Amino acid sequence: MTAAPSGPAFSVHDIPFSAHGSWFGISPVLAEKVRAEDLHLVSHQNGMHAVLCFVPLEGMTGQRAETVVEATPSRLSWTGSDGRIDLAYETPDTVRLRGEGLGLRVTAAAKNLTPFSGTYFYRDPVDGAHVFTAYETGRRYRITVLSGTVADVSGAQALGAGDRGLTVTGDAVGPWEIAVEELDSARGPYSSPSTFGEVTEAAQRSFAEFADTVAPWRSSGTPAAELAAYVVWSATVQPAGLVTRPAVLMSKHWMDKVWSWDHCFNALALAPGSPGLAWDQFSLPFDHQDDSGALPDSVTHSEVLYNFVKPPIHGWTLGHLRRRLLEPLGRVELADAYDRLARWTDFWLTARRAPGAALPHYQHGNDSGWDNATTFDPERLIVTADLAAFLILQLRELADLAAELDRPDDARRWTRTADATQAAMLDQLWTGERFVAHGVHSDDTWTSSSLLDLMPIVLGEHLPESVSSVLAAHIEAHLTPYGLATELPASPHYRSDGYWRGPIWAPATVLIEDGLRRAGHQGLADEISARFRALCESYGFAENFDALTGTGLRDRAYTWTASSYLLLAEAHELRRIPGNHQEGRQGSNGTRIRSV
């Protein structure tokens, strides 16, 4: 059999094996905190559901084979003492498997079939394929044997509890091969002109082209760039269900949604090399904007949630996104973005400002994206400086857009509101040493040891130097050898795996690094960038990280972490170019492309 193709190797226990556009992956991770001994086909249609189980078998005895699982972006392999099995994506909904010396047992992951759950199994009399139909995903999984022998079939047409599946082995001619498809109701019999080798070569080219577009700057100084690109590439799904555009899910583990602030970091990382996909990432939550102007909390295949929102970082994002795109947005796109951003901003100015209040409020920690940050311990309905700062940036971006679209009255209105909001933030929440939060109902004020209280540094050049310098000093106190702890490690509320009560998170890192840099605190920004990049290079692209050990926590294949690494690594590489004082590059139209 051919040698494994090149590319960054990774563990499927951390990162699922998948391909750009696919709604399923191959992984032992079946749910949060649930790992199987064997690899499964795990679909993300109608939620995260393990559908099929793959068990390698010894060729002579038919017993489970001891194998080592290895993965690169284009091929997954089980290797045992007697042979190997390889798996590669032919299309987003079809994988090919080829084995020699080892057999393979493919079974339904669910053992029980009820009128409302489980997986039914039968052989299709039309083409002879074996088909699993799963209640949970609402899809069918067709297995077509291309070569080899079906040694055993069990549970065909069976109801109730039991084992359902088939065993494939080689024959005297040589290796066996099958195709596994995820499909809706029916399609013509499977056929393909491509050999297995050609399938893997095409998969390798597809990923290599993506990596070259999103990280052409990568070097030995950015050793995790290709793996970061793979995490983003493999977590991308094609439009389906409520997902209106090609979408980068946060993960093809259990965090298989697009949340309405996570998407911003993926859009920014993709912008220079894949502008269309970047614009889709920015726009997708706005496709579900409700009548009040609010964005949904999250979007996934079969569910859009509105019970919470996420912070208005979209003005900050759009400003950076426009600077990173090689070609400027057309006037129609610009006008559409302006209208959507204006409605999102008006939501915060109306639905989230109490009568007579100058500043907006959160209704829960979830609205901030920092779900359980200690800022929210005294009360949940609170006015915070981070929210005010994000809104100020969004207002200033709207003013710039309005001026560009020849709407001078709107530009003046947005500027006045931005100035008034910033004045109120400094007057009501700044003590001279800290920003405080205050309760909407109680009007009590308090401080915390959360990094959230220091997020107004995102205002960068818009902050008085006296304020940004104090914030920078406080931020430095959160810096561990691995990055910015979201709760001061000395705090009694610090928890090593406390979600937003200690661990290092990518979005906070990128936002703060950018704000510090724009405020003139280059040295601290450089240090934060360097430590976070080193963290990812050593511990991968987890949802968050233990601030004192660096260990990856929770979901281990998180795209906003990978995208944040790509953003910081690109900026670092550009700063190394002699004479590149602008930290950017020229697009073909002369537009300055600036990294975040």
C-alpha positions in Angstrom: 0.0 0.0 0.0 1.1 3.6 -0.6 2.9 5.6 2.1 0.9 8.0 4.1 0.7 11.5 2.6 2.6 14.4 4.2 0.9 17.0 6.4 0.8 17.7 10.1 0.1 14.6 12.1 -2.4 14.9 14.9 -4.2 12.7 17.5 -7.9 11.9 16.7 -8.4 11.9 20.5 -7.9 15.7 20.3 -8.9 16.6 16.8 -11.5 14.7 14.7 -10.6 13.5 11.3 -12.8 15.3 8.8 -12.8 17.4 5.6 -13.9 20.8 4.4 -17.6 20.8 3.8 -18.5 17.6 5.6 -21.1 17.3 8.3 -19.5 14.3 9.9 -16.1 13.3 11.3 -14.3 10.2 12.4 -13.5 10.3 16.1 -13.6 8.4 19.4 -15.2 11.4 21.0 -18.9 10.8 21.1 -20.1 13.6 23.4 -18.7 15.9 26.1 -16.7 13.7 28.5 -17.6 10.5 26.5 -14.9 8.7 24.6 -15.1 5.3 23.0 -12.5 2.6 22.5 -13.1 2.5 18.7 -13.4 5.2 16.1 -16.9 6.3 15.1 -18.6 8.2 12.3 -20.0 11.1 14.2 -22.5 13.3 12.4 -23.4 16.9 13.3 -26.8 17.0 11.5 -29.5 17.6 14.1 -26.9 17.7 16.8 -23.8 15.6 17.6 -24.6 11.9 17.1 -22.4 8.8 16.8 -23.8 6.7 14.0 -21.4 4.0 13.0 -18.6 2.2 14.8 -15.5 1.0 13.0 -13.7 -2.0 14.6 -10.5 -3.4 12.9 -10.2 -7.1 12.9 -7.4 -9.6 12.6 -7.4 -11.2 9.2 -6.9 -14.8 10.4 -9.0 -14.9 13.6 -11.7 -12.3 13.0 -11.0 -10.9 16.5 -10.5 -7.3 17.3 -7.0 -6.2 16.1 -4.6 -4.1 18.2 -3.8 -1.1 16.0 -2.2 2.3 16.2 -4.3 5.1 14.8 -2.5 7.9 12.9 -4.0 10.9 11.1 -2.9 13.6 8.7 -5.2 16.0 7.0 -5.8 13.7 4.0 -5.6 10.2 5.5 -6.6 8.3 8.7 -4.9 4.9 9.2 -5.2 1.9 11.6 -1.9 0.0 11.5 -1.5 -3.4 13.1 1.1 -6.2 13.0 -0.7 -7.9 10.2 -1.8 -5.0 8.0 -3.5 -1.7 7.9 -6.7 0.1 7.0 -6.8 3.6 5.5 -9.7 6.1 5.3 -9.9 9.2 3.1 -12.6 11.7 2.1 -13.6 11.5 -1.5 -16.3 14.2 -1.2 -17.8 16.0 1.8 -20.4 13.3 2.3 -18.4 10.2 1.2 -15.4 8.4 2.6 -13.5 5.6 1.1 -11.9 2.8 3.2 -9.2 0.4 2.0 -7.7 -2.5 4.0 -5.1 -5.2 3.5 -4.3 -7.8 6.1 -7.0 -6.5 8.4 -10.7 -6.8 8.2 -13.3 -4.2 9.4 -16.5 -4.5 11.3 -19.0 -1.6 10.7 -21.9 -1.5 13.1 -24.6 0.9 14.3 -23.4 2.8 17.3 -26.8 2.6 18.9 -27.7 -0.9 20.1 -31.4 -0.2 20.7 -34.0 0.7 18.0 -37.3 2.2 19.1 -40.0 3.8 17.1 -38.3 7.2 17.8 -34.6 6.5 18.2 -31.7 4.3 17.1 -30.5 3.0 13.7 -32.3 0.6 11.4 -30.2 -1.6 9.1 -31.1 -3.3 5.8 -29.7 -4.4 2.5 -31.0 -2.3 -0.4 -32.4 -4.6 -3.2 -31.8 -1.9 -5.8 -28.1 -1.8 -5.7 -27.1 -4.4 -3.1 -25.6 -1.7 -0.7 -26.0 -2.0 3.0 -27.8 0.9 4.5 -28.1 2.3 8.1 -30.9 4.9 8.6 -30.5 6.9 11.8 -33.4 8.6 13.7 -31.1 11.0 15.5 -29.6 12.6 12.4 -32.5 11.9 10.1 -30.0 10.7 7.4 -29.0 7.4 5.8 -25.5 5.9 5.7 -24.9 3.7 2.7 -22.0 1.2 2.5 -21.0 0.0 -0.9 -18.5 -2.8 -1.2 -16.1 -2.1 -4.0 -13.8 -5.1 -3.6 -13.3 -7.8 -1.1 -15.8 -10.0 0.7 -18.7 -9.4 3.1 -17.9 -12.0 5.6 -20.8 -11.5 8.0 -24.1 -9.5 8.2 -26.1 -9.3 11.4 -29.3 -7.5 12.4 -30.6 -6.7 8.9 -34.3 -5.6 9.2 -34.1 -6.4 13.0 -36.2 -4.4 15.4 -35.5 -3.8 19.1 -32.1 -4.4 20.7 -29.2 -6.1 19.0 -26.1 -5.8 16.9 -26.5 -4.4 13.4 -23.7 -4.4 10.9 -21.4 -6.1 8.5 -17.8 -7.4 8.3 -15.6 -6.8 5.3 -12.4 -8.7 4.6 -10.0 -9.2 1.7 -10.1 -12.1 -0.7 -7.5 -14.0 -2.6 -7.2 -11.2 -5.1 -5.9 -8.6 -2.6 -7.2 -5.8 -0.5 -10.8 -4.9 0.2 -12.4 -1.4 -0.3 -15.7 0.2 0.6 -17.4 3.6 0.3 -19.5 5.1 3.1 -21.9 7.9 2.2 -24.1 10.2 4.3 -27.2 10.9 2.3 -30.8 12.1 2.6 -33.3 9.7 1.1 -31.9 8.1 -2.1 -29.4 8.6 -4.9 -28.1 6.5 -7.7 -25.8 3.5 -7.0 -22.4 4.6 -5.9 -19.7 4.7 -8.5 -16.4 6.5 -8.8 -13.7 6.8 -11.5 -11.0 7.4 -8.8 -8.7 4.9 -7.2 -8.1 5.1 -3.5 -4.7 6.6 -4.2 -6.2 9.3 -6.3 -8.8 10.1 -3.6 -6.1 10.6 -1.0 -4.0 12.7 -3.4 -7.0 15.0 -4.1 -7.7 15.3 -0.4 -4.1 16.2 0.2 -4.2 18.9 -2.6 -7.4 20.4 -1.2 -5.9 20.9 2.3 -2.6 22.1 0.9 -4.3 24.7 -1.2 -6.3 25.9 1.8 -3.2 26.1 4.0 -1.4 28.1 1.3 -4.3 30.6 1.0 -4.8 31.2 4.8 -1.2 30.9 5.9 1.2 31.7 3.0 3.5 33.5 5.5 4.1 30.4 7.7 7.7 29.5 8.5 9.7 27.6 11.0 8.9 30.3 13.5 5.2 29.4 13.3 5.3 25.6 13.6 1.6 25.2 14.5 0.2 27.2 11.5 -0.6 24.1 9.3 -2.3 22.3 12.1 -4.3 25.5 12.9 -5.3 25.7 9.3 -6.4 22.0 9.4 -8.6 22.6 12.5 -10.4 25.5 10.6 -10.5 23.6 7.3 -11.9 20.4 8.8 -14.5 22.1 10.9 -16.1 23.9 7.9 -19.5 22.6 6.8 -21.4 23.2 3.6 -24.8 25.0 3.8 -27.6 22.8 5.2 -30.6 23.1 7.5 -30.5 26.5 9.2 -26.9 27.1 8.3 -27.4 29.4 5.4 -23.7 29.7 4.2 -20.5 27.7 4.3 -19.8 27.8 8.0 -16.8 27.2 10.3 -18.3 25.4 13.3 -16.5 26.1 16.6 -15.7 22.4 16.6 -16.7 19.0 15.2 -16.8 17.8 18.7 -19.7 18.8 21.0 -19.2 22.5 20.5 -20.6 22.2 17.0 -22.3 25.6 16.6 -21.6 29.1 15.4 -21.8 31.5 18.3 -22.4 35.1 17.6 -18.9 36.3 18.6 -16.8 33.2 17.9 -17.5 33.6 14.2 -15.7 37.0 14.2 -12.2 35.5 14.8 -12.7 32.9 12.1 -13.7 35.6 9.7 -10.6 37.6 10.4 -8.2 34.7 10.1 -9.7 33.8 6.7 -10.0 37.3 5.3 -6.7 37.8 3.3 -6.6 34.3 1.7 -10.3 33.3 1.5 -12.3 36.5 1.4 -15.6 34.9 0.3 -15.5 32.3 3.1 -14.5 35.1 5.6 -17.4 37.2 4.6 -19.7 34.2 5.0 -18.4 33.8 8.5 -19.1 37.4 9.4 -22.5 37.4 7.8 -24.0 34.1 9.0 -25.4 35.2 12.4 -26.8 38.4 10.7 -28.9 36.1 8.4 -30.8 35.2 11.6 -31.1 38.8 13.0 -34.5 39.2 14.6 -37.0 42.0 14.4 -35.5 43.8 17.4 -32.1 43.8 15.7 -30.6 41.2 18.1 -28.3 38.5 16.8 -29.0 34.9 17.9 -26.9 33.4 20.6 -25.9 30.6 18.3 -26.8 28.9 15.0 -26.3 25.2 14.1 -27.8 22.7 11.7 -31.3 22.4 13.2 -31.4 25.1 15.9 -31.2 28.8 16.3 -31.1 30.1 19.9 -32.2 33.6 21.0 -32.4 33.3 24.8 -29.1 35.1 25.2 -27.0 37.3 22.9 -23.3 37.8 22.6 -21.3 41.1 23.0 -21.3 43.6 20.2 -17.7 43.1 19.0 -18.9 43.3 15.4 -17.9 46.9 14.8 -14.4 46.1 15.9 -14.4 43.0 13.7 -15.8 44.8 10.6 -13.1 47.5 10.9 -10.3 44.9 11.0 -12.0 42.7 8.4 -12.2 45.5 5.9 -8.5 46.3 6.4 -7.6 42.6 5.9 -9.6 42.0 2.7 -7.4 42.2 -0.4 -10.3 43.8 -2.3 -12.6 46.4 -0.8 -16.3 45.6 -0.2 -18.6 46.8 -3.0 -21.1 49.5 -2.2 -24.0 47.1 -2.1 -22.2 44.9 0.4 -21.1 47.9 2.4 -24.6 49.3 2.6 -26.0 45.9 3.6 -23.3 45.5 6.4 -24.1 49.1 7.5 -27.8 48.4 7.8 -27.3 45.1 9.7 -24.7 46.6 12.1 -27.0 49.6 12.7 -29.9 47.4 13.7 -27.6 45.4 16.0 -26.4 48.6 17.6 -29.9 50.0 18.0 -30.8 46.8 19.9 -28.2 47.7 22.5 -29.3 51.3 22.6 -33.0 50.6 23.1 -33.7 47.0 24.4 -30.6 47.1 26.6 -30.7 50.6 28.1 -32.9 51.2 31.1 -35.0 54.4 30.9 -32.8 57.4 31.4 -29.6 55.2 31.4 -26.6 56.3 29.3 -25.0 52.9 29.2 -26.3 49.5 28.1 -26.5 46.4 30.4 -26.1 42.6 30.2 -28.9 40.4 31.5 -26.6 37.5 32.3 -23.0 36.5 32.1 -23.8 34.5 29.0 -24.6 37.8 27.1 -21.0 38.8 27.6 -19.5 35.6 26.3 -17.7 35.3 29.7 -20.5 33.1 31.1 -19.4 32.6 34.7 -16.8 35.4 35.2 -16.6 36.7 38.7 -17.8 40.2 37.6 -21.3 38.6 37.6 -21.1 37.1 41.1 -22.9 39.9 43.0 -25.7 40.3 40.3 -26.4 39.2 36.8 -28.2 42.3 35.3 -25.3 44.7 35.3 -23.7 47.6 33.5 -20.1 46.9 32.6 -17.3 48.8 31.0 -16.4 46.0 28.5 -19.9 46.3 27.0 -19.7 50.1 26.8 -16.2 49.8 25.1 -17.4 47.4 22.4 -20.4 49.5 21.7 -18.3 52.6 21.4 -16.1 50.9 18.8 -19.2 49.8 17.0 -20.6 53.3 17.0 -17.4 54.7 15.6 -17.3 52.1 12.9 -20.9 53.0 11.9 -19.9 56.6 11.7 -17.1 55.8 9.3 -19.4 53.6 7.2 -22.1 56.3 7.1 -19.6 58.9 5.9 -18.3 56.5 3.2 -21.9 55.8 2.1 -22.6 59.6 1.9 -24.9 59.7 4.9 -23.5 62.7 6.8 -26.4 63.1 9.2 -26.0 59.4 10.3 -22.3 59.9 10.6 -22.8 62.8 13.0 -25.4 61.0 15.0 -23.3 57.9 15.5 -20.3 60.0 16.5 -22.3 62.0 19.0 -23.6 58.7 20.5 -20.1 57.3 20.7 -18.7 60.4 22.4 -21.6 60.4 24.9 -21.2 56.7 25.7 -17.5 57.0 26.2 -18.0 60.1 28.5 -20.6 58.2 30.5 -18.4 55.1 30.8 -15.5 57.1 32.2 -17.7 59.2 34.4 -19.8 56.4 35.9 -17.5 53.4 35.9 -13.9 54.6 36.1 -12.5 55.2 39.6 -9.1 56.3 38.5 -7.7 52.9 39.3 -10.3 50.4 38.1 -13.5 50.1 36.1 -16.4 49.1 38.3 -19.6 47.2 37.4 -23.0 48.3 38.8 -26.3 46.6 39.2 -29.2 47.7 37.1 -31.8 47.3 39.8 -29.7 47.8 42.9 -27.3 50.5 41.6 -24.6 48.9 43.8 -21.1 49.0 42.4 -18.2 46.6 42.8 -14.9 45.4 41.3 -13.6 41.9 40.7 -10.4 40.1 39.9 -11.7 39.1 36.5 -9.9 40.1 33.3 -13.3 41.1 32.0 -13.0 44.3 34.1 -9.9 45.3 32.0 -11.4 44.7 28.6 -12.0 48.4 27.9 -8.4 48.4 26.7 -10.0 47.4 23.4 -10.7 51.1 22.9 -6.9 51.4 22.2 -6.1 54.9 20.8 -9.5 56.2 21.9 -8.6 55.9 25.6 -6.9 58.6 27.5 -3.2 57.6 28.1 -3.7 57.8 31.8 -6.5 55.2 31.6 -4.8 52.8 29.2 -1.5 52.8 31.2 -3.4 51.8 34.4 -5.3 49.1 32.5 -2.0 47.8 31.0 -0.5 47.5 34.5 -3.5 45.5 35.7 -3.5 43.3 32.6 0.2 42.5 33.1 -0.7 41.1 36.6 -2.9 38.5 34.8 0.0 37.3 32.6 1.2 33.8 33.5 4.0 31.9 31.7 1.3 30.7 29.3 -0.8 33.8 28.7 -3.6 35.9 30.2 -5.5 34.2 33.1 -9.1 35.3 33.1 -9.1 35.4 36.9 -6.1 36.5 38.9 -4.4 33.3 40.0 -4.1 34.8 43.5 -7.9 35.3 43.7 -9.9 33.0 46.1 -12.3 32.5 43.1 -9.6 31.2 40.8 -10.2 27.7 39.4 -7.8 25.9 37.1 -10.6 24.5 35.0 -13.1 27.1 36.0 -14.2 28.2 32.5 -14.0 32.0 32.7 -12.7 31.9 36.3 -9.0 31.3 35.5 -8.3 29.6 32.2 -6.7 31.3 29.2 -9.0 32.0 26.3 -8.2 33.0 22.7 -10.7 35.8 22.2 -9.7 37.7 25.3 -6.1 37.4 24.2 -6.7 38.7 20.7 -8.9 41.6 21.8 -6.5 42.7 24.6 -3.4 42.3 22.4 -4.9 44.5 19.7 -6.1 47.1 22.2 -2.7 47.3 23.9 -1.0 47.6 20.5 -3.3 50.4 19.4 -2.9 52.2 22.7 0.9 52.2 22.3 1.8 49.4 24.7 3.8 47.4 22.2 6.1 45.5 24.5 3.2 44.0 26.6 1.3 43.2 23.4 4.4 41.4 22.0 4.7 39.4 25.2 1.1 38.4 25.3 1.3 37.3 21.6 4.5 35.3 22.1 3.2 33.4 25.2 -0.2 32.5 23.5 1.6 31.4 20.3 3.9 29.2 22.4 1.0 27.8 24.3 -0.8 26.7 21.1 2.4 25.3 19.7 2.9 23.1 22.8 -0.7 22.3 23.8 -2.8 22.6 20.6 -6.1 24.5 20.0 -8.3 23.7 22.9 -11.4 25.7 23.9 -9.3 27.1 26.8 -6.2 26.3 28.8 -5.0 25.9 32.4 -3.3 29.2 33.1 -0.7 27.7 35.3 0.2 24.5 33.5 -0.8 25.3 29.9 -2.9 22.1 29.6 -5.7 22.2 27.0 -9.2 22.0 28.6 -12.7 21.1 27.4 -13.1 20.8 23.7 -9.7 20.2 22.2 -10.3 21.2 18.6 -11.7 24.8 18.8 -11.6 26.9 15.7 -11.5 30.3 17.3 -8.4 29.2 19.1 -6.8 28.0 15.9 -7.9 31.2 14.1 -6.5 33.4 16.9 -3.2 31.6 16.6 -3.2 32.3 12.8 -3.9 36.0 13.4 -1.2 36.4 16.0 1.3 34.3 14.1 0.7 36.2 10.9 1.1 39.5 12.6 4.3 38.3 14.2 5.7 37.2 10.9 4.9 40.5 9.3 6.5 42.5 12.1 9.7 40.6 11.3 9.9 42.0 7.8 12.5 44.8 7.8 10.9 48.2 7.3 7.4 46.8 7.8 6.4 49.5 10.3 2.8 49.4 9.3 2.4 45.8 10.3 0.7 45.0 7.1 1.0 44.6 3.4 -0.4 46.1 0.2 -3.2 44.4 -1.6 -3.4 44.5 -5.4 -5.6 47.6 -5.2 -3.2 49.4 -2.9 -5.3 48.7 0.2 -3.4 48.3 3.4 -3.8 44.8 4.8 -3.2 44.9 8.5 -3.2 42.0 10.9 -5.1 42.1 14.1 
